[in-house]
């Protein structure tokens, strides 16, 4: 090999090593509104039941708040936080958790059948 080729291959190896150290690309949206317990985000398209992570400030540190997609309207997602929301700021980043769409797992399945009184058929005047 020539000296020039050796230098070029060494430079490529160095770039490859630097690329390997870069964090994985993550799509994110931004928190645009908070009304009561429901948070609103734009910039992501996720299904109902998907789990999201919202960044929150805890002093100098950035922590994560887990939330679930409970609704959407056009490009807006409605999120229900599953943890403490103190420290969440307007414009906070919202990430999809890996394997989004799994939703929350409950321990039991409950089957409920409406009876005649649910529809008001049992009411008399």
N, C-alpha and C positions, 0 to 999 in steps of 0.2 A: 504494500500500500504506500501511496505517496504521503508526504507530510501534510499536504493540503487536505487530502481525503481524511486522514486521521484527525485533524483539527475539526473538520466539518462533522464527522461522526461523534466526536467528543462533545461538540456544541449541541448536537441533536440529543445526545444522552442527557445532557444537563437540562435542556428544555423539557424532555420527557419526565425527568425527576421532579421538576418544578410543577408541571401539570398534574402529576400524581398527588401532590400536596394540596392542590386546590380543593375547596369544599365542593360537595355535590351541588348541582344547580337545583334550586327550589323555586317553584312558582309560588307567588304570594299575592294577597290582596291587602286592602287597607280597611281599617275600622272607620266607618263614617258617622255612626250614630249610636247612641245608647239611650233607650227608653225603658225605664223600669229595669227589669231583668233581661230584656231582649236586646241583643247587640246587632248592629247592622253592618255588613261588610260588602265591598265591591271589589271586582278584579279577579274573582275566582268563580268557576262553575263547578258546583258539587251537588251530589244528590241528597235528598232528605236522608237523615240518619248518619251522614258522614261526620267524622270526628275532625275537628280543627284545633290548632294551637294558636293562641293569641299571645303576643309578647306583652309583658307588663314590666314597668320599672319598679325595682325594689332598691331604692337608694342608687348606688352606682351600678348595681347588677341588673341584668335583664333576665327575668324569669318567664316561665310559660304557664298559661292558663288553658286548660282543656275545655272545649265547648263542642256542642253538637248542632248541626244544621237542622232547624226545626221548621223552616219555611223559606220561600223565596218569592220575589216579585220582579220580573224582568232580570236585570243584572245585579239585583241586590239579594244577598243572603241574610236570613234571620238566624242568629245564633243564640243558643241558650248556654251560658257558662256553667260548668260543672264544678267550679272552684271559686275561691275568693277573687273578686274583680278589682279590689283596691290597687291602684297604681296603673290601671289601664288608661292610656291616653288616646285622644282623638288621633287618627292616622296610624295607630299601632298596626304592625304587620300581622297578617292572618295567614297561616300555613295550613295546607291539608296534611293530616297525619297519614303516614304510609298505610296503604291498605284502606283508604277512605271508602266510606259507604258501608262499613261493617255495622255501624250503629252501636248502640248500647245493648249489651246482652242482659236479659232478665232471667231470673231463676225459674219462673213459672210461666206457663201459658194459661191464660184465663179465658174461658169461653163463656160469654154472657148472651142470653137470648132475651130480646125484649118481650115483655108480657103485655097483656091488654091494657094494663093501667099506665104503661109508658106512653101510649098514644092518646091517652085521655078517654079511652072507650069505657073505662070503669067509673067515670065521673057522672054524677046525676045532678040535676038542678032541682 
